[in-house]
Amino acid sequence: MLTKYLWVFFVSMVPLVELRGSIIISQGLQLPVLSSYIVAIIGNMLPVPVIYLFARKVLVWGADKPVIGKFFSWCLEKGEKGGKKLQEKAGRGLFIALLLFVGIPLPEHWRLVFWTWILNQQLSPSCSGFCWQELL
């Protein structure tokens, strides 16, 4: 029984599959819907603080490394340029822009955290957007 729930937990962490795939798998494994949903949500939210706290640090660290440096530098430059452009266009409506951006169903929570740290924003407004999106 635990291994079935672990399948649901880990599948909910996979980008693009996330909750949609893990709930389908849970029903294929004949698990109760409510407990599967709770396990899937916890598994889906677990990577969020890790991404928020360490993604930029890993990219900055790897930017000067011989094999991965070019790609990591490209990621940083592309993200910062896109973040500045989004901030200029959204202005004070950045929260709404992030909320709408997260509403697109391709890895929702990870994308929210990614843009939050790219834009050097506080996590608390983004978290409220994340919570609203989770309810939608």
N, C-alpha and C positions, 0 to 999 in steps of 0.2 A: 504494500500500500504506500509506504514512504517513497519507494522508487518511482511510483506513478506520479506522486506530487512533485518529486524532484524534476521529472520530465517537464511538467507544467511550469515549474519555477524557472528552469533554465531556458526553455523555449521562449518564455515571455521576455527574456533579456536580449534576444536576437533582433537586431534592427530589421525593419520591414515586416517581420512576422509578428512580433510582440504579442499583445493580448489576443488579437484575432486568431493567430495560429495556436496559441496555448489553450484557449478555451475549446477550440475544435479538437485538439489532441486530448484534452481532459474528457470530453464527451466520448471520444473513441475508446478511452481507457475506462469508461463507465464510472467516472467519479461524480460526486454530487456537484451541482452547478455552483452553489454559493461558496462552498469552501474552495473550489477550483478558482473561482473568480478572485477571491481574497488572496490566494497564493500567487496567482498571476499578476495582480496589481503590485504586490510586494516585490516580486521578482523583477517587474518592469521598472519600478522606481529605485531599486537598489543601485544601479550604475550612475544615477543622477549626481549624487554628491562626489563620487569619484571623478566623473568627467569634469564637473565644475571646479573641483579643487586642483586637479592635476593635468588636465589636457593642455592648457597653455604652457605650463611648466615643462612638460615633456616636449612640446614643439620647440620652445626656446632652447632647451637643453640640446636637442638633436639638430638644430639649425646649422651648427658648425661641424658636425660629424661628416666623415668622408663619404659614406655610402648613402645615408639617409638625409644628409644636409640639404641637398637641392630640393627635395620634395617637402621637407619640413619648412624650409624658408618660403617656398611657394604657398604652402597652406597658410602660414602666418600673414604673408603679404596680401593674398587673396581675401582672407577673412577680415583683415583690418581695413582694406579698401572697401569691401562690401559693407562692413559695419559702419564706416564713416558715411558712405552713400545713403544707407538706410537711416542713419541718425539725422542726416541733413534733410532727407525727404519727410521723415516722420515728425521730426521736431519734438514737440511736447506730446504727440500722440504715439510715442514709441511703445508704450504699454499696449495700446490697441493694436499696433502693427505686429508686435510679438504674439499677442493673443490670436490674431487672425492667421499669422504664419504657422503657429502651432496647431491650428485647427485643420490644416492639411494633413491627411492621415498617412504620412510617411515619416519615419520614426519620430513621433511627437515629442516625447519628453527629452530625448537625447538632443534633438534639434533645438529645443528651448534652452537647455543648459548651454549648448554650444554657442548660440547667439548671445546669450547673457554674458558669457565670459569674453567673447569677441568684442562686444560693445562696452566691456568693463562696467557693467551695470550691477546694482545690488541684486542679490538673489531674491530678496523678499517680494518685490513687485512681480518678478518673474514667477515665483512660486505661486502667487495668487492666480496668475494667468494659467499656470500649470494645473492648479486645482479646478479652476472653472472648466478648462478643457477636458479634464478627467470626468467631470460631471456631464459634459455634453456627449 
